[in-house]
Amino acid sequence: MSKQGVIPDSKPELQRMLAERLGVNPSEVADDVNLQDLGMDSIGVMGMVSGWQRNGLRVDIAEFTAAPSLKAWWQLISG
């Protein structure tokens, strides 16, 4: 299990973290699948992103909420 707040260093790691958070198989978290459709809510987004922000990520939570997909989140994280 991943440490809370650790910024993922690859898209597969982000995929695994999202799947773990959502309680689904990582294969269900495909690039363009809407994370909200898988059960990600605003509390979940805040929980994950605020931990990453505490560890140095400089992206606003609203940007993650506005683009709820693995592909978009990885673009925000990898900058």
Phi, psi and omega in degrees: 000140184285155176282136181298133176090352180287125180288126180297142182256006176205160178295319176300325177293318176299317179301315179296317180296317179296316179300318179298314180297322184271349180070036179234170176287140179307329180296338178285341181265071180281164185314310188253010177290133178290118182298332177295324178294336178271356177113003179287124177246178184298326178295319178296317178299311181299319180298314181288309187291322180296326175296318178294322178297321178297336180258015170112354179290130183249058176231137182288142179304323181301329178293325177289320179296323182286341184227074188276068174217158178303313182301312181293318180297319180296321177299320179294319182288316185277349173050000000 
